[in-house]
Amino acid sequence: MRYEIHAGNARTSPSLSDYVDDRMQRLFHDFGFIVRADIYLHEVGVKNPSHEVRLKVQVPGETLLAEEKAQNFQEAFDGVLGAIRRQLTRYKETIRS
């Protein structure tokens, strides 16, 4: 279980990396069947910059994707993580049945 952060045109701070690492370790712990995850960070806009986070999670037989925009990367990451958690819960339920 591993993940990669792709920053694109955004700069990542050590505090953001630690924040993402903590949240991703929890995600891997809760959903042990995750094969791989990719996190894409982008700054969008010039006058009113917003931050976009896209999270792609590969599970056996499927790829789940969620994206979110917010005022900062942490808010966007929390939003995208909530969306992926819901998708992973649905995936887990379909595996069980």
TORVOTOR-197704 format. One record per residue (C-alpha): x, y, z; residue in one letter; residue number from 1. Coordinates in pm, 1 decimal. Layout:
REM TORVOTOR-197704
+----------+----------+----------+--------+-------+
|       c1 |       c2 |       c3 | marlum | torlo |
+----------+----------+----------+--------+-------+
|        X |        Y |        Z |      a |   NUM |
...
+----------+----------+----------+--------+-------+
REM end
This chain:
REM TORVOTOR-197704
+----------+----------+----------+--------+-------+
|       c1 |       c2 |       c3 | marlum | torlo |
+----------+----------+----------+--------+-------+
|      0.0 |      0.0 |      0.0 |      m |     1 |
|    159.7 |    316.4 |   -113.7 |      r |     2 |
|     68.7 |    658.5 |   -238.6 |      y |     3 |
|    235.5 |    936.4 |   -433.9 |      e |     4 |
|    179.5 |   1309.9 |   -425.6 |      i |     5 |
|    192.7 |   1486.2 |   -763.0 |      h |     6 |
|    218.1 |   1859.8 |   -698.4 |      a |     7 |
|    193.7 |   1993.5 |  -1054.9 |      g |     8 |
|    214.9 |   2371.9 |  -1029.2 |      n |     9 |
|    162.6 |   2377.9 |   -651.1 |      a |    10 |
|    419.1 |   2402.0 |   -376.4 |      r |    11 |
|    385.1 |   2158.0 |    -90.0 |      t |    12 |
|    495.7 |   2242.1 |    260.0 |      s |    13 |
|    627.2 |   1988.0 |    509.1 |      p |    14 |
|    319.6 |   2045.4 |    726.2 |      s |    15 |
|     91.2 |   1959.2 |    432.2 |      l |    16 |
|    294.7 |   1646.0 |    358.9 |      s |    17 |
|    266.9 |   1538.3 |    723.8 |      d |    18 |
|   -107.6 |   1609.7 |    721.6 |      y |    19 |
|   -159.9 |   1406.1 |    404.9 |      v |    20 |
|     59.1 |   1123.3 |    534.3 |      d |    21 |
|   -139.6 |   1097.5 |    858.4 |      d |    22 |
|   -474.9 |   1089.8 |    677.3 |      r |    23 |
|   -356.4 |    840.5 |    415.6 |      m |    24 |
|   -218.9 |    602.6 |    680.0 |      q |    25 |
|   -561.6 |    606.6 |    846.7 |      r |    26 |
|   -727.3 |    537.0 |    512.3 |      l |    27 |
|   -493.6 |    242.0 |    444.4 |      f |    28 |
|   -558.4 |    110.3 |    793.8 |      h |    29 |
|   -938.0 |    131.3 |    757.5 |      d |    30 |
|   -943.8 |    -14.6 |    406.2 |      f |    31 |
|   -667.8 |   -273.4 |    385.2 |      g |    32 |
|   -756.0 |   -378.4 |     30.8 |      f |    33 |
|   -629.2 |    -52.9 |   -128.4 |      i |    34 |
|   -354.8 |   -130.1 |   -378.1 |      v |    35 |
|   -230.0 |    220.8 |   -455.5 |      r |    36 |
|   -328.8 |    585.7 |   -434.4 |      a |    37 |
|   -226.6 |    897.8 |   -625.8 |      d |    38 |
|   -286.2 |   1250.6 |   -498.7 |      i |    39 |
|   -282.5 |   1537.7 |   -748.4 |      y |    40 |
|   -253.5 |   1896.6 |   -618.9 |      l |    41 |
|   -320.5 |   2197.0 |   -843.1 |      h |    42 |
|   -357.9 |   2569.2 |   -785.0 |      e |    43 |
|   -636.4 |   2703.4 |  -1005.5 |      v |    44 |
|   -695.5 |   3066.5 |  -1093.3 |      g |    45 |
|   -485.5 |   3380.8 |  -1069.5 |      v |    46 |
|   -703.7 |   3653.6 |   -915.7 |      k |    47 |
|   -892.3 |   3426.8 |   -679.1 |      n |    48 |
|   -670.7 |   3122.9 |   -642.6 |      p |    49 |
|   -837.9 |   2806.0 |   -532.8 |      s |    50 |
|   -679.9 |   2473.7 |   -461.0 |      h |    51 |
|   -785.2 |   2153.7 |   -630.2 |      e |    52 |
|   -711.7 |   1806.8 |   -499.2 |      v |    53 |
|   -776.9 |   1493.0 |   -701.3 |      r |    54 |
|   -744.3 |   1151.8 |   -536.4 |      l |    55 |
|   -724.1 |    833.0 |   -742.3 |      k |    56 |
|   -740.5 |    507.2 |   -548.0 |      v |    57 |
|   -682.3 |    168.7 |   -707.4 |      q |    58 |
|   -854.4 |   -131.7 |   -552.8 |      v |    59 |
|   -867.5 |   -482.4 |   -695.7 |      p |    60 |
|  -1060.3 |   -462.1 |  -1021.4 |      g |    61 |
|  -1150.3 |    -94.5 |  -1004.7 |      e |    62 |
|  -1017.4 |    262.6 |   -984.8 |      t |    63 |
|  -1199.2 |    518.2 |   -770.4 |      l |    64 |
|  -1164.6 |    891.0 |   -833.0 |      l |    65 |
|  -1274.5 |   1202.3 |   -644.2 |      a |    66 |
|  -1186.7 |   1569.1 |   -674.7 |      e |    67 |
|  -1256.6 |   1877.4 |   -467.9 |      e |    68 |
|  -1180.3 |   2251.8 |   -478.1 |      k |    69 |
|  -1140.5 |   2473.3 |   -171.7 |      a |    70 |
|   -957.6 |   2778.6 |    -38.7 |      q |    71 |
|   -661.5 |   2570.4 |     78.5 |      n |    72 |
|   -521.8 |   2223.9 |     18.7 |      f |    73 |
|   -616.3 |   2087.0 |    359.9 |      q |    74 |
|   -985.7 |   2168.8 |    318.1 |      e |    75 |
|   -986.4 |   2028.2 |    -34.0 |      a |    76 |
|   -804.1 |   1715.3 |     80.8 |      f |    77 |
|  -1055.0 |   1658.8 |    363.4 |      d |    78 |
|  -1341.9 |   1690.1 |    115.4 |      g |    79 |
|  -1189.4 |   1450.8 |   -133.9 |      v |    80 |
|  -1101.0 |   1205.2 |    142.3 |      l |    81 |
|  -1464.4 |   1200.3 |    257.5 |      g |    82 |
|  -1582.0 |   1128.8 |    -96.5 |      a |    83 |
|  -1329.7 |    844.9 |   -139.0 |      i |    84 |
|  -1426.7 |    696.1 |    198.2 |      r |    85 |
|  -1789.6 |    678.9 |     83.3 |      r |    86 |
|  -1685.5 |    513.9 |   -244.1 |      q |    87 |
|  -1463.2 |    265.0 |    -60.5 |      l |    88 |
|  -1745.0 |    178.1 |    179.2 |      t |    89 |
|  -1976.9 |    107.6 |   -115.7 |      r |    90 |
|  -1704.7 |    -97.8 |   -283.9 |      y |    91 |
|  -1650.8 |   -298.3 |     34.4 |      k |    92 |
|  -2023.1 |   -368.8 |     61.6 |      e |    93 |
|  -2039.6 |   -495.5 |   -297.6 |      t |    94 |
|  -1745.5 |   -727.2 |   -234.0 |      i |    95 |
|  -1916.8 |   -879.3 |     68.8 |      r |    96 |
|  -2239.9 |   -958.7 |   -114.3 |      s |    97 |
+----------+----------+----------+--------+-------+
REM end
